[in-house]
Amino acid sequence: MKSEMKAVAAGEPIIELTGLTKKYGEQTAVNNLSLSIGKGEVFGLLGPNGAGKTTTILMMLGLTEPTGGSVKVCGLDPVREPLEVKRRVGYMPDDIGFYEDRTALDNLVFTARLNGIPAGEAQDEAHRLLERVGLADALTKKVGAFSRGMRQRLGIADVLIKRPEVIILDEPTLGIDPEGVRELLKLIEELSRKEGLTVLLSSHHLHQVQQICDRVGLFVKGRLIASGDIETLAAQLDDEGLITVELEASNWNEKLTDSLAGLDGVVEVRGPVFGKTSRASATAVLTCSRDLTAEAARAVIDSGAQLHAVNRKQYGLDDIYHRYFEGGDTNERKNVNR
Ligand SMILES: Nc1ncnc2c1ncn2[C@@H]1O[C@H](COP(=O)(O)OP(=O)(O)OP(=O)(O)O)[C@@H](O)[C@H]1O
């Protein structure tokens, strides 16, 4: 059952949520969430607006108290030890604030000093991090003059300066142009791969998140409805384990339709659908109980038609998005509990 879904990390868990629930009055923002995130993992919390992503993050940080269930971050309970959790976890909110009339360097040194890093060390570390996030040329520029992308980069330096074990980024790519998004995601990925950081990021941009996340969790109306890597999620799209093969051929003939329908393992043939302007080429979609790509191609050739394309359909993020998000929880899956 979905509400009892437990998404389990492959490595040693660093974040563990069990039956986590948050209610605001009558409204349940997070509903019985169980999730485990492993050390060094890049995990994406995905979901449309109001799905409960930020509320989940706030509970991990001890910034809001759960109504039910438990949270463990780096082995600590954020409700009881919020300061220790804050020391170990770097959090970048979606509306990160800086001192606008101070330079990037000053802002970073200020954060470092707040976190108990001695003055000299803070300067060195701030320089190193500004270089690391690609802001070396802007270190003496006032933050008020920064673009959104530059602010996000500075935000990442700002969370890194206290040397966290985990970084949590709420909508880090919001409002950044595509090139800026690419660069920011590359940076986040490198931080995880090269420095072993655990990264949790929330987003409603599936395409962006797919590029760098080891796993994603899909949230809808406060519930985790599916989780896993993209391949696992795509596999979950097929309850019955059916495979879709798409064919395109010209000189389509009745014999071909019959022989496709007669292939062992074909459940359904949809088509042929002829082109709108010309009947020269047509497409058909086969639903099969096993992979019939090669046999379908052979059937086209044997029928005397010309094969233009044959393709075993791979489910992608768009399919996942439509299936899981657009239908909300009317699209509950029977077998997402893996
Ligand atoms: N302080 C609050 N008081 C009352 N309701 C709240 C509060 N914070 C969040 N909610 C509600 O809880 C639900 C989940 O909100 P949350 O901000 O966690 O979603 P989200 O997935 O982060 O969305 P977004 O992508 O828009 O930030 C929403 O319906 C929201 O209106």
The ligand as a MOL file (V3000), in Angstrom:
LIG
                    3D

  0  0  0     0  0            999 V3000
M  V30 BEGIN CTAB
M  V30 COUNTS 31 33 0 0 0
M  V30 BEGIN ATOM
M  V30 1 N 2.7880 26.9670 7.8330 0
M  V30 2 C 1.7980 26.3950 7.1550 0
M  V30 3 N 0.5280 26.5130 7.5740 0
M  V30 4 C -0.4940 25.9130 6.9240 0
M  V30 5 N -0.3510 25.1650 5.8280 0
M  V30 6 C 0.8990 25.0040 5.3450 0
M  V30 7 C 2.0350 25.6200 5.9810 0
M  V30 8 N 3.1420 25.2590 5.2730 0
M  V30 9 C 2.7150 24.4890 4.2460 0
M  V30 10 N 1.3850 24.3380 4.2920 0
M  V30 11 C 0.5710 23.5430 3.3440 0
M  V30 12 O 1.1060 22.2380 3.2920 0
M  V30 13 C 1.1040 21.7460 1.9580 0
M  V30 14 C 2.5130 21.3530 1.5520 0
M  V30 15 O 3.2910 22.5250 1.3810 0
M  V30 16 P 4.8450 22.5190 1.0360 0
M  V30 17 O 5.3130 23.9420 1.0380 0
M  V30 18 O 5.5480 21.5720 1.9240 0
M  V30 19 O 4.8200 21.9500 -0.4450 0
M  V30 20 P 5.9620 21.9410 -1.5380 0
M  V30 21 O 5.9390 20.6020 -2.1670 0
M  V30 22 O 7.2480 22.3890 -0.9570 0
M  V30 23 O 5.4290 23.0100 -2.5650 0
M  V30 24 P 6.2170 24.1420 -3.3820 0
M  V30 25 O 6.8670 23.4400 -4.5240 0
M  V30 26 O 5.1110 25.0330 -3.8170 0
M  V30 27 O 7.1730 24.8040 -2.4440 0
M  V30 28 C 0.5240 22.8460 1.0930 0
M  V30 29 O -0.8230 22.5560 0.8660 0
M  V30 30 C 0.6790 24.0920 1.9350 0
M  V30 31 O -0.3510 25.0060 1.6720 0
M  V30 END ATOM
M  V30 BEGIN BOND
M  V30 1 1 1 2
M  V30 2 1 2 3
M  V30 3 2 2 7
M  V30 4 2 3 4
M  V30 5 1 4 5
M  V30 6 2 5 6
M  V30 7 1 6 7
M  V30 8 1 6 10
M  V30 9 1 7 8
M  V30 10 2 8 9
M  V30 11 1 9 10
M  V30 12 1 10 11
M  V30 13 1 11 12
M  V30 14 1 11 30
M  V30 15 1 12 13
M  V30 16 1 13 14
M  V30 17 1 13 28
M  V30 18 1 14 15
M  V30 19 1 15 16
M  V30 20 2 16 17
M  V30 21 1 16 18
M  V30 22 1 16 19
M  V30 23 1 19 20
M  V30 24 2 20 21
M  V30 25 1 20 22
M  V30 26 1 20 23
M  V30 27 1 23 24
M  V30 28 2 24 25
M  V30 29 1 24 26
M  V30 30 1 24 27
M  V30 31 1 28 29
M  V30 32 1 28 30
M  V30 33 1 30 31
M  V30 END BOND
M  V30 END CTAB
M  END
